[in-house]
Amino acid sequence: MDPYLGHTAAQVIKHLNLSTNIEGGYFRQTFEDPDKVPGSNRSLSNLMYYLLRGGDGYSRWQRVDATEVWHYYAGAPLVMVMVQNLENGSSNTMISVLGPDLFSKPEQLPQIVIPKGVWKKAISVGKHWTLVGTTVRGGVVLVRFLELAR
């Protein structure tokens, strides 16, 4: 049993000092690499907390122009829907589940890698909340959002 499920999303948001995120959910950047990508002002990497509330907890479709690693921390599992090549009509959809149960079916993973430019949507499953972290190589720069039917 996950000990964090005894706490509400509001308690976690307050405890970690999270702010509303434009893509949905709550976040806080916890690290920004002082080293820069050569020839730019962009950090080599950054790290963020990201929380989605259960039930209605999902992010908007979006993509970033850097490779991301998502890490599961606490709460309910998180479903990540990823779509490659959305613009050219020959899309490839992948689904991964972040969570604590490594031996479940479907398998839950403690981390997943999302290649740069892949459209993604995160969904917290169940009625509780999900806390994950994201590490972005090359720092986060949002490319664009795509609002789709939820």
C-alpha positions as CSV (number, residue, x, y, z in Angstrom):
1,M,0.0,0.0,0.0
2,D,1.3,3.4,-1.0
3,P,1.7,5.5,2.2
4,Y,1.1,8.7,0.3
5,L,-2.5,7.8,-0.5
6,G,-3.4,8.7,3.1
7,H,-2.9,12.4,2.1
8,T,-4.9,14.5,-0.2
9,A,-3.7,16.2,-3.4
10,A,-4.2,19.6,-1.8
11,Q,-1.8,18.5,1.1
12,V,0.9,17.4,-1.4
13,I,0.5,20.5,-3.5
14,K,0.9,22.7,-0.4
15,H,3.8,20.6,1.1
16,L,5.8,20.7,-2.2
17,N,4.9,24.3,-3.0
18,L,3.5,23.3,-6.4
19,S,1.9,25.9,-8.8
20,T,-0.8,25.5,-11.4
21,N,0.7,24.2,-14.7
22,I,-0.6,25.5,-18.1
23,E,-0.7,22.0,-19.4
24,G,-2.9,20.8,-16.5
25,G,-2.0,19.7,-13.0
26,Y,0.6,21.3,-10.7
27,F,4.3,21.6,-10.9
28,R,7.5,23.1,-9.5
29,Q,10.9,23.2,-11.1
30,T,13.4,21.9,-8.5
31,F,16.6,22.1,-10.5
32,E,17.9,24.1,-13.5
33,D,21.4,23.2,-14.6
34,P,23.7,26.2,-14.5
35,D,25.6,24.8,-17.5
36,K,24.2,25.8,-20.9
37,V,23.7,24.1,-24.2
38,P,26.6,25.4,-26.3
39,G,25.7,28.5,-28.3
40,S,22.5,29.2,-26.4
41,N,21.0,30.4,-23.1
42,R,19.2,27.0,-22.6
43,S,20.1,24.9,-19.6
44,L,21.6,21.5,-20.2
45,S,18.8,19.9,-18.1
46,N,16.1,20.7,-15.6
47,L,14.0,18.7,-13.1
48,M,10.4,19.2,-12.0
49,Y,7.7,17.8,-9.8
50,Y,4.4,17.2,-11.5
51,L,1.1,16.3,-9.8
52,L,-2.2,15.3,-11.4
53,R,-5.3,14.8,-9.4
54,G,-7.2,11.5,-9.8
55,G,-10.5,11.3,-11.5
56,D,-10.2,14.4,-13.6
57,G,-6.4,14.4,-13.6
58,Y,-5.0,14.6,-17.1
59,S,-2.7,16.9,-19.0
60,R,-3.4,18.6,-22.4
61,W,-1.8,17.1,-25.4
62,Q,1.6,18.8,-25.8
63,R,5.2,18.2,-26.8
64,V,8.6,19.6,-26.1
65,D,11.6,19.9,-28.2
66,A,13.9,17.9,-25.9
67,T,14.1,14.3,-24.6
68,E,12.2,13.8,-21.3
69,V,12.5,11.2,-18.6
70,W,9.4,10.8,-16.4
71,H,9.9,9.3,-12.9
72,Y,7.1,7.8,-10.8
73,Y,7.2,9.1,-7.1
74,A,3.9,8.4,-5.3
75,G,0.2,7.9,-5.5
76,A,-1.9,6.3,-8.2
77,P,-0.4,5.0,-11.5
78,L,-0.1,7.4,-14.4
79,V,-0.9,6.4,-18.0
80,M,1.2,8.1,-20.6
81,V,-0.2,8.2,-24.2
82,M,2.4,9.1,-26.8
83,V,1.9,9.7,-30.5
84,Q,4.7,10.1,-33.0
85,N,4.3,11.6,-36.5
86,L,0.8,13.1,-35.6
87,E,1.2,15.8,-38.3
88,N,1.9,13.5,-41.3
89,G,-1.1,11.1,-40.9
90,S,1.0,8.0,-40.3
91,S,1.0,8.2,-36.5
92,N,2.3,5.6,-34.1
93,T,0.6,5.4,-30.7
94,M,2.4,4.1,-27.6
95,I,1.0,3.7,-24.1
96,S,3.1,3.3,-21.0
97,V,2.1,3.1,-17.3
98,L,4.2,4.7,-14.6
99,G,3.6,3.2,-11.2
100,P,4.8,1.2,-8.2
101,D,3.7,-2.3,-9.2
102,L,6.4,-3.7,-11.4
103,F,4.7,-7.1,-11.7
104,S,1.2,-5.9,-12.7
105,K,-0.4,-6.5,-16.0
106,P,0.0,-4.2,-17.9
107,E,3.4,-3.6,-16.4
108,Q,4.0,-0.4,-14.4
109,L,7.4,1.2,-14.8
110,P,9.3,3.5,-12.4
111,Q,10.5,5.6,-15.4
112,I,9.9,6.1,-19.1
113,V,11.7,8.1,-21.8
114,I,9.8,10.3,-24.1
115,P,11.7,11.3,-27.3
116,K,11.8,14.9,-28.3
117,G,8.9,16.1,-30.5
118,V,6.5,13.3,-29.4
119,W,3.0,14.4,-28.6
120,K,1.9,13.2,-25.2
121,K,-0.9,13.2,-22.7
122,A,-0.6,12.1,-19.0
123,I,-3.6,10.6,-17.2
124,S,-3.8,9.9,-13.4
125,V,-5.8,6.7,-12.9
126,G,-8.1,6.1,-10.0
127,K,-9.7,8.5,-7.6
128,H,-6.5,9.7,-5.8
129,W,-3.5,11.6,-7.3
130,T,-0.2,10.9,-9.0
131,L,3.2,12.6,-8.2
132,V,5.9,12.2,-10.9
133,G,9.1,14.0,-11.8
134,T,10.4,15.0,-15.2
135,T,14.0,15.4,-16.2
136,V,14.4,17.3,-19.4
137,R,17.7,17.2,-21.4
138,G,18.3,20.6,-22.9
139,G,15.8,22.2,-20.5
140,V,12.1,22.6,-21.1
141,V,10.9,24.8,-23.9
142,L,7.3,24.1,-24.9
143,V,6.9,23.7,-28.6
144,R,3.1,23.9,-28.7
145,F,-0.1,22.7,-27.2
146,L,-2.8,20.9,-29.1
147,E,-6.2,21.0,-27.4
148,L,-8.1,17.8,-28.4
149,A,-11.4,16.4,-27.2
150,R,-10.9,15.1,-23.7
